[in-house]
Amino acid sequence: MTMIKKLLCALALVITCTGANAAGGDFPLERAPNRINDVASLQNGAKLFVNYCLNCHSASAMRYNKLKDIGLTDQQIRESLLFTGEKVGDLMMGSVSVKDGKVWFGAAPPDLSLMARAKSINAGPTGSDYIYTYMRTFYRDTSKATGWDNLAFPAAGMPHVLWERQGPREMTVITTQKAAAKGDKPAGWERIMTTYDSAGYVTSKAEPLANYTGKPSVEHRFKPLEPQRAAAYDRDMADLTGFMTWMSEPIQQKRKQIGVWVLLFLGIFFVIAWRLNATFWKHVK
């Protein structure tokens, strides 16, 4: 019994640590749309991935010809996704070397082949949720070297490479906190509104809260200056997220189908074994 308790405690510790490492931050992740079965969405996601992500990142576990599984032909891949002399059977490699990546961004751009699986949290948000949230929470910040920051991954070395598709927007951070006493001013609650405009410049305003009985909180609000453009960007990010989720395990749908048949087989076999056992032991008292 003691050994079982130790094993259960070790398993709980592993799950907790895995979740903490995968999360990478405290910002709540938004649930990504499930487009893993939408072929048109996956094709658009592949186009976005090759045109924007593959410039710096690689997907070294994926070959271009694997995209035929989402309905693309060799000719479509060759004409629409190959620009620098690659062949259809080549690996999807980026153009930035590890050495240059460290110099330009502070760290080499990670390989994205399995990013959707690597960012998954046990019994929590999926890697798809992380990617979808990450790509939608960039905001201008002139204090950063790249001119950008991110809520899901603060101080990220990656700039917002798709900002032209998203369009300009502002972000406001509303922080409710306890204020320390200053001179004749007693301690109390205050609300601080910090606004990052579309150019990345910051303005901040604080106001006292009389008779506040709530808890400390932080709220982030985005205000797109071109709503239709921002909505189109959100749809594109759902497509890109779906493609990266598919790329992390191209056979996941088949795996799930096989899993259903395996469970059905085990269920039927259990009934047969149960009745067979009853038959064998019915004369034994």
Number of C-alpha atoms within 10 A of each C-alpha: 6 7 8 9 10 11 12 12 12 12 11 12 12 13 14 14 13 15 18 14 13 19 24 13 13 11 16 13 21 16 15 20 15 14 18 20 12 13 17 13 21 26 20 17 22 25 18 19 21 21 14 13 19 18 13 19 24 22 24 15 14 21 15 23 18 18 20 13 11 19 13 16 15 17 10 13 18 17 10 12 18 16 11 7 7 14 16 19 12 13 17 22 21 17 13 17 14 14 10 15 17 14 10 13 15 12 15 18 21 13 16 21 21 19 19 23 18 15 21 21 20 16 9 12 19 22 26 28 23 28 26 23 24 19 21 23 16 25 24 25 19 15 12 14 13 16 15 21 24 21 20 23 19 15 14 19 21 19 19 20 12 16 17 11 13 23 18 19 21 18 21 19 16 19 17 22 18 15 15 12 10 8 7 6 9 10 12 15 20 19 19 17 18 17 20 20 18 18 15 20 13 16 11 12 10 13 11 15 15 9 8 11 8 9 9 12 10 13 10 15 11 16 14 17 14 12 14 12 15 21 14 14 20 17 14 18 25 27 30 27 31 29 28 27 26 22 25 20 15 18 12 14 13 10 11 11 11 12 12 12 11 12 11 12 11 12 12 12 12 12 11 12 12 11 11 12 11 11 11 9 9 9 7 6 4
